Amino acid sequence: MISKKTLYYYVLLMILSVPLIMAAKLGYHIWIKGYNIEQFDFNKAYFTSTIISIVIFISNIRFYKDTKKKFSI
């Protein structure tokens, strides 16, 4: 079973990763592709970053459970 402290940590990581991913997508859109900010689709970026953060959350939980099984005595 996952402790509450670890679960809160992973939820906080999931919440904080959404704006970081959106900022990375915006930076890629403006600086690398050279488009204007008016052409950036914030709804699509928010959806994509939410999906990515959920995947990160699930993979962290699965990795935590796997390490607990491997190293438990």
Backbone as XML, in Angstrom:
<?xml version="1.0"?>
<chain id="A" units="angstrom">
  <residue number="1" name="MET">
    <atom name="N" x="0.833" y="-1.179" z="0.000"/>
    <atom name="CA" x="0.000" y="0.000" z="0.000"/>
    <atom name="C" x="0.883" y="1.250" z="0.000"/>
  </residue>
  <residue number="2" name="ILE">
    <atom name="N" x="0.457" y="2.248" z="-0.727"/>
    <atom name="CA" x="1.219" y="3.491" z="-0.843"/>
    <atom name="C" x="0.839" y="4.406" z="0.318"/>
  </residue>
  <residue number="3" name="SER">
    <atom name="N" x="1.845" y="4.994" z="0.936"/>
    <atom name="CA" x="1.570" y="5.908" z="2.043"/>
    <atom name="C" x="0.945" y="7.198" z="1.525"/>
  </residue>
  <residue number="4" name="LYS">
    <atom name="N" x="0.263" y="7.891" z="2.396"/>
    <atom name="CA" x="-0.398" y="9.139" z="1.995"/>
    <atom name="C" x="0.611" y="10.197" z="1.578"/>
  </residue>
  <residue number="5" name="LYS">
    <atom name="N" x="1.741" y="10.237" z="2.252"/>
    <atom name="CA" x="2.763" y="11.225" z="1.909"/>
    <atom name="C" x="3.282" y="11.009" z="0.490"/>
  </residue>
  <residue number="6" name="THR">
    <atom name="N" x="3.531" y="9.774" z="0.125"/>
    <atom name="CA" x="4.003" y="9.459" z="-1.223"/>
    <atom name="C" x="2.929" y="9.754" z="-2.256"/>
  </residue>
  <residue number="7" name="LEU">
    <atom name="N" x="1.697" y="9.424" z="-1.937"/>
    <atom name="CA" x="0.598" y="9.702" z="-2.863"/>
    <atom name="C" x="0.410" y="11.198" z="-3.064"/>
  </residue>
  <residue number="8" name="TYR">
    <atom name="N" x="0.504" y="11.977" z="-1.994"/>
    <atom name="CA" x="0.402" y="13.437" z="-2.116"/>
    <atom name="C" x="1.539" y="13.991" z="-2.962"/>
  </residue>
  <residue number="9" name="TYR">
    <atom name="N" x="2.721" y="13.421" z="-2.796"/>
    <atom name="CA" x="3.865" y="13.849" z="-3.596"/>
    <atom name="C" x="3.610" y="13.601" z="-5.087"/>
  </residue>
  <residue number="10" name="TYR">
    <atom name="N" x="3.101" y="12.428" z="-5.419"/>
    <atom name="CA" x="2.842" y="12.115" z="-6.828"/>
    <atom name="C" x="1.700" y="12.954" z="-7.402"/>
  </residue>
  <residue number="11" name="VAL">
    <atom name="N" x="0.692" y="13.242" z="-6.600"/>
    <atom name="CA" x="-0.407" y="14.108" z="-7.069"/>
    <atom name="C" x="0.109" y="15.526" z="-7.288"/>
  </residue>
  <residue number="12" name="LEU">
    <atom name="N" x="0.935" y="16.025" z="-6.390"/>
    <atom name="CA" x="1.516" y="17.352" z="-6.558"/>
    <atom name="C" x="2.391" y="17.406" z="-7.802"/>
  </residue>
  <residue number="13" name="LEU">
    <atom name="N" x="3.159" y="16.365" z="-8.035"/>
    <atom name="CA" x="3.979" y="16.292" z="-9.242"/>
    <atom name="C" x="3.108" y="16.314" z="-10.494"/>
  </residue>
  <residue number="14" name="MET">
    <atom name="N" x="1.981" y="15.605" z="-10.460"/>
    <atom name="CA" x="1.073" y="15.580" z="-11.601"/>
    <atom name="C" x="0.485" y="16.964" z="-11.849"/>
  </residue>
  <residue number="15" name="ILE">
    <atom name="N" x="0.074" y="17.658" z="-10.797"/>
    <atom name="CA" x="-0.537" y="18.989" z="-10.948"/>
    <atom name="C" x="0.484" y="20.007" z="-11.446"/>
  </residue>
  <residue number="16" name="LEU">
    <atom name="N" x="1.694" y="19.965" z="-10.930"/>
    <atom name="CA" x="2.709" y="20.938" z="-11.323"/>
    <atom name="C" x="3.290" y="20.673" z="-12.710"/>
  </residue>
  <residue number="17" name="SER">
    <atom name="N" x="3.148" y="19.462" z="-13.214"/>
    <atom name="CA" x="3.715" y="19.170" z="-14.531"/>
    <atom name="C" x="2.867" y="19.740" z="-15.671"/>
  </residue>
  <residue number="18" name="VAL">
    <atom name="N" x="1.587" y="20.006" z="-15.424"/>
    <atom name="CA" x="0.722" y="20.519" z="-16.498"/>
    <atom name="C" x="1.195" y="21.886" z="-17.008"/>
  </residue>
  <residue number="19" name="PRO">
    <atom name="N" x="1.422" y="22.897" z="-16.148"/>
    <atom name="CA" x="1.894" y="24.171" z="-16.698"/>
    <atom name="C" x="3.287" y="24.098" z="-17.294"/>
  </residue>
  <residue number="20" name="LEU">
    <atom name="N" x="4.131" y="23.220" z="-16.770"/>
    <atom name="CA" x="5.473" y="23.086" z="-17.336"/>
    <atom name="C" x="5.435" y="22.518" z="-18.747"/>
  </residue>
  <residue number="21" name="ILE">
    <atom name="N" x="4.592" y="21.533" z="-18.956"/>
    <atom name="CA" x="4.465" y="20.948" z="-20.294"/>
    <atom name="C" x="3.851" y="21.954" z="-21.258"/>
  </residue>
  <residue number="22" name="MET">
    <atom name="N" x="2.857" y="22.722" z="-20.785"/>
    <atom name="CA" x="2.256" y="23.748" z="-21.646"/>
    <atom name="C" x="3.279" y="24.826" z="-22.007"/>
  </residue>
  <residue number="23" name="ALA">
    <atom name="N" x="4.116" y="25.225" z="-21.062"/>
    <atom name="CA" x="5.153" y="26.220" z="-21.341"/>
    <atom name="C" x="6.170" y="25.688" z="-22.345"/>
  </residue>
  <residue number="24" name="ALA">
    <atom name="N" x="6.495" y="24.409" z="-22.232"/>
    <atom name="CA" x="7.431" y="23.815" z="-23.189"/>
    <atom name="C" x="6.822" y="23.774" z="-24.588"/>
  </residue>
  <residue number="25" name="LYS">
    <atom name="N" x="5.541" y="23.425" z="-24.669"/>
    <atom name="CA" x="4.875" y="23.398" z="-25.980"/>
    <atom name="C" x="4.785" y="24.798" z="-26.572"/>
  </residue>
  <residue number="26" name="LEU">
    <atom name="N" x="4.504" y="25.807" z="-25.728"/>
    <atom name="CA" x="4.424" y="27.191" z="-26.205"/>
    <atom name="C" x="5.784" y="27.681" z="-26.674"/>
  </residue>
  <residue number="27" name="GLY">
    <atom name="N" x="6.824" y="27.348" z="-25.911"/>
    <atom name="CA" x="8.172" y="27.733" z="-26.326"/>
    <atom name="C" x="8.581" y="27.084" z="-27.630"/>
  </residue>
  <residue number="28" name="TYR">
    <atom name="N" x="8.242" y="25.821" z="-27.802"/>
    <atom name="CA" x="8.535" y="25.137" z="-29.066"/>
    <atom name="C" x="7.770" y="25.790" z="-30.217"/>
  </residue>
  <residue number="29" name="HIS">
    <atom name="N" x="6.514" y="26.140" z="-29.963"/>
    <atom name="CA" x="5.663" y="26.735" z="-30.994"/>
    <atom name="C" x="6.194" y="28.102" z="-31.436"/>
  </residue>
  <residue number="30" name="ILE">
    <atom name="N" x="6.651" y="28.904" z="-30.489"/>
    <atom name="CA" x="7.082" y="30.267" z="-30.810"/>
    <atom name="C" x="8.521" y="30.308" z="-31.290"/>
  </residue>
  <residue number="31" name="TRP">
    <atom name="N" x="9.441" y="29.711" z="-30.535"/>
    <atom name="CA" x="10.854" y="29.891" z="-30.833"/>
    <atom name="C" x="11.365" y="28.943" z="-31.901"/>
  </residue>
  <residue number="32" name="ILE">
    <atom name="N" x="10.950" y="27.705" z="-31.906"/>
    <atom name="CA" x="11.493" y="26.749" z="-32.865"/>
    <atom name="C" x="10.736" y="26.812" z="-34.188"/>
  </residue>
  <residue number="33" name="LYS">
    <atom name="N" x="9.411" y="26.782" z="-34.108"/>
    <atom name="CA" x="8.640" y="26.828" z="-35.342"/>
    <atom name="C" x="8.516" y="28.236" z="-35.894"/>
  </residue>
  <residue number="34" name="GLY">
    <atom name="N" x="8.605" y="29.255" z="-35.038"/>
    <atom name="CA" x="8.541" y="30.640" z="-35.484"/>
    <atom name="C" x="7.130" y="31.154" z="-35.721"/>
  </residue>
  <residue number="35" name="TYR">
    <atom name="N" x="6.122" y="30.531" z="-35.120"/>
    <atom name="CA" x="4.746" y="30.990" z="-35.284"/>
    <atom name="C" x="4.421" y="32.083" z="-34.268"/>
  </residue>
  <residue number="36" name="ASN">
    <atom name="N" x="3.298" y="32.759" z="-34.493"/>
    <atom name="CA" x="2.819" y="33.772" z="-33.555"/>
    <atom name="C" x="2.082" y="33.099" z="-32.406"/>
  </residue>
  <residue number="37" name="ILE">
    <atom name="N" x="1.960" y="33.832" z="-31.306"/>
    <atom name="CA" x="1.246" y="33.295" z="-30.162"/>
    <atom name="C" x="-0.246" y="33.181" z="-30.450"/>
  </residue>
  <residue number="38" name="GLU">
    <atom name="N" x="-0.760" y="33.986" z="-31.378"/>
    <atom name="CA" x="-2.177" y="33.918" z="-31.729"/>
    <atom name="C" x="-2.542" y="32.600" z="-32.401"/>
  </residue>
  <residue number="39" name="GLN">
    <atom name="N" x="-1.577" y="31.938" z="-33.004"/>
    <atom name="CA" x="-1.832" y="30.670" z="-33.684"/>
    <atom name="C" x="-1.740" y="29.467" z="-32.740"/>
  </residue>
  <residue number="40" name="PHE">
    <atom name="N" x="-1.353" y="29.707" z="-31.492"/>
    <atom name="CA" x="-1.179" y="28.612" z="-30.534"/>
    <atom name="C" x="-2.536" y="28.198" z="-29.978"/>
  </residue>
  <residue number="41" name="ASP">
    <atom name="N" x="-2.811" y="26.902" z="-30.002"/>
    <atom name="CA" x="-4.081" y="26.367" z="-29.513"/>
    <atom name="C" x="-3.904" y="25.937" z="-28.054"/>
  </residue>
  <residue number="42" name="PHE">
    <atom name="N" x="-4.372" y="26.779" z="-27.120"/>
    <atom name="CA" x="-4.193" y="26.502" z="-25.698"/>
    <atom name="C" x="-5.046" y="25.321" z="-25.237"/>
  </residue>
  <residue number="43" name="ASN">
    <atom name="N" x="-6.214" y="25.134" z="-25.814"/>
    <atom name="CA" x="-7.069" y="24.007" z="-25.417"/>
    <atom name="C" x="-6.417" y="22.672" z="-25.759"/>
  </residue>
  <residue number="44" name="LYS">
    <atom name="N" x="-5.845" y="22.592" z="-26.943"/>
    <atom name="CA" x="-5.165" y="21.364" z="-27.352"/>
    <atom name="C" x="-3.931" y="21.119" z="-26.491"/>
  </residue>
  <residue number="45" name="ALA">
    <atom name="N" x="-3.199" y="22.169" z="-26.174"/>
    <atom name="CA" x="-2.006" y="22.034" z="-25.333"/>
    <atom name="C" x="-2.384" y="21.621" z="-23.913"/>
  </residue>
  <residue number="46" name="TYR">
    <atom name="N" x="-3.475" y="22.164" z="-23.386"/>
    <atom name="CA" x="-3.914" y="21.787" z="-22.041"/>
    <atom name="C" x="-4.343" y="20.325" z="-21.999"/>
  </residue>
  <residue number="47" name="PHE">
    <atom name="N" x="-5.069" y="19.888" z="-23.013"/>
    <atom name="CA" x="-5.491" y="18.491" z="-23.085"/>
    <atom name="C" x="-4.287" y="17.558" z="-23.164"/>
  </residue>
  <residue number="48" name="THR">
    <atom name="N" x="-3.343" y="17.893" z="-24.033"/>
    <atom name="CA" x="-2.155" y="17.063" z="-24.208"/>
    <atom name="C" x="-1.331" y="16.998" z="-22.919"/>
  </residue>
  <residue number="49" name="SER">
    <atom name="N" x="-1.140" y="18.136" z="-22.274"/>
    <atom name="CA" x="-0.342" y="18.145" z="-21.050"/>
    <atom name="C" x="-1.047" y="17.425" z="-19.907"/>
  </residue>
  <residue number="50" name="THR">
    <atom name="N" x="-2.381" y="17.471" z="-19.879"/>
    <atom name="CA" x="-3.110" y="16.724" z="-18.858"/>
    <atom name="C" x="-2.946" y="15.227" z="-19.063"/>
  </residue>
  <residue number="51" name="ILE">
    <atom name="N" x="-3.046" y="14.778" z="-20.296"/>
    <atom name="CA" x="-2.855" y="13.354" z="-20.591"/>
    <atom name="C" x="-1.436" y="12.921" z="-20.227"/>
  </residue>
  <residue number="52" name="ILE">
    <atom name="N" x="-0.446" y="13.720" z="-20.570"/>
    <atom name="CA" x="0.943" y="13.378" z="-20.252"/>
    <atom name="C" x="1.155" y="13.314" z="-18.745"/>
  </residue>
  <residue number="53" name="SER">
    <atom name="N" x="0.552" y="14.248" z="-18.007"/>
    <atom name="CA" x="0.728" y="14.236" z="-16.551"/>
    <atom name="C" x="0.040" y="13.035" z="-15.911"/>
  </residue>
  <residue number="54" name="ILE">
    <atom name="N" x="-1.090" y="12.604" z="-16.457"/>
    <atom name="CA" x="-1.755" y="11.404" z="-15.945"/>
    <atom name="C" x="-0.905" y="10.168" z="-16.208"/>
  </residue>
  <residue number="55" name="VAL">
    <atom name="N" x="-0.289" y="10.104" z="-17.374"/>
    <atom name="CA" x="0.597" y="8.980" z="-17.696"/>
    <atom name="C" x="1.803" y="8.974" z="-16.758"/>
  </residue>
  <residue number="56" name="ILE">
    <atom name="N" x="2.360" y="10.144" z="-16.485"/>
    <atom name="CA" x="3.480" y="10.239" z="-15.538"/>
    <atom name="C" x="3.050" y="9.763" z="-14.158"/>
  </residue>
  <residue number="57" name="PHE">
    <atom name="N" x="1.856" y="10.153" z="-13.726"/>
    <atom name="CA" x="1.340" y="9.756" z="-12.419"/>
    <atom name="C" x="1.195" y="8.236" z="-12.330"/>
  </residue>
  <residue number="58" name="ILE">
    <atom name="N" x="0.598" y="7.637" z="-13.341"/>
    <atom name="CA" x="0.394" y="6.182" z="-13.334"/>
    <atom name="C" x="1.722" y="5.445" z="-13.372"/>
  </residue>
  <residue number="59" name="SER">
    <atom name="N" x="2.666" y="5.926" z="-14.181"/>
    <atom name="CA" x="3.955" y="5.249" z="-14.239"/>
    <atom name="C" x="4.719" y="5.387" z="-12.922"/>
  </residue>
  <residue number="60" name="ASN">
    <atom name="N" x="4.589" y="6.529" z="-12.238"/>
    <atom name="CA" x="5.230" y="6.675" z="-10.928"/>
    <atom name="C" x="4.647" y="5.709" z="-9.915"/>
  </residue>
  <residue number="61" name="ILE">
    <atom name="N" x="3.332" y="5.547" z="-9.913"/>
    <atom name="CA" x="2.690" y="4.625" z="-8.978"/>
    <atom name="C" x="3.127" y="3.185" z="-9.275"/>
  </residue>
  <residue number="62" name="ARG">
    <atom name="N" x="3.145" y="2.812" z="-10.540"/>
    <atom name="CA" x="3.562" y="1.452" z="-10.898"/>
    <atom name="C" x="5.023" y="1.207" z="-10.544"/>
  </residue>
  <residue number="63" name="PHE">
    <atom name="N" x="5.886" y="2.194" z="-10.783"/>
    <atom name="CA" x="7.301" y="2.055" z="-10.448"/>
    <atom name="C" x="7.477" y="1.947" z="-8.941"/>
  </residue>
  <residue number="64" name="TYR">
    <atom name="N" x="6.717" y="2.720" z="-8.188"/>
    <atom name="CA" x="6.801" y="2.660" z="-6.725"/>
    <atom name="C" x="6.401" y="1.283" z="-6.218"/>
  </residue>
  <residue number="65" name="LYS">
    <atom name="N" x="5.344" y="0.716" z="-6.770"/>
    <atom name="CA" x="4.903" y="-0.611" z="-6.345"/>
    <atom name="C" x="5.924" y="-1.679" z="-6.722"/>
  </residue>
  <residue number="66" name="ASP">
    <atom name="N" x="6.531" y="-1.550" z="-7.899"/>
    <atom name="CA" x="7.545" y="-2.524" z="-8.322"/>
    <atom name="C" x="8.775" y="-2.477" z="-7.427"/>
  </residue>
  <residue number="67" name="THR">
    <atom name="N" x="9.229" y="-1.287" z="-7.050"/>
    <atom name="CA" x="10.408" y="-1.192" z="-6.201"/>
    <atom name="C" x="10.122" y="-1.698" z="-4.810"/>
  </residue>
  <residue number="68" name="LYS">
    <atom name="N" x="8.903" y="-1.537" z="-4.336"/>
    <atom name="CA" x="8.554" y="-2.058" z="-3.019"/>
    <atom name="C" x="8.584" y="-3.585" z="-3.018"/>
  </residue>
  <residue number="69" name="LYS">
    <atom name="N" x="8.145" y="-4.208" z="-4.094"/>
    <atom name="CA" x="8.152" y="-5.674" z="-4.185"/>
    <atom name="C" x="9.577" y="-6.212" z="-4.290"/>
  </residue>
  <residue number="70" name="LYS">
    <atom name="N" x="10.421" y="-5.542" z="-5.041"/>
    <atom name="CA" x="11.787" y="-6.023" z="-5.267"/>
    <atom name="C" x="12.640" y="-5.925" z="-4.010"/>
  </residue>
  <residue number="71" name="PHE">
    <atom name="N" x="12.470" y="-4.849" z="-3.250"/>
    <atom name="CA" x="13.374" y="-4.593" z="-2.143"/>
    <atom name="C" x="12.771" y="-4.920" z="-0.779"/>
  </residue>
  <residue number="72" name="SER">
    <atom name="N" x="11.606" y="-5.490" z="-0.742"/>
    <atom name="CA" x="11.047" y="-5.848" z="0.567"/>
    <atom name="C" x="11.670" y="-7.151" z="1.050"/>
  </residue>
  <residue number="73" name="ILE">
    <atom name="N" x="11.850" y="-7.241" z="2.342"/>
    <atom name="CA" x="12.491" y="-8.438" z="2.922"/>
    <atom name="C" x="11.433" y="-9.271" z="3.619"/>
  </residue>
</chain>
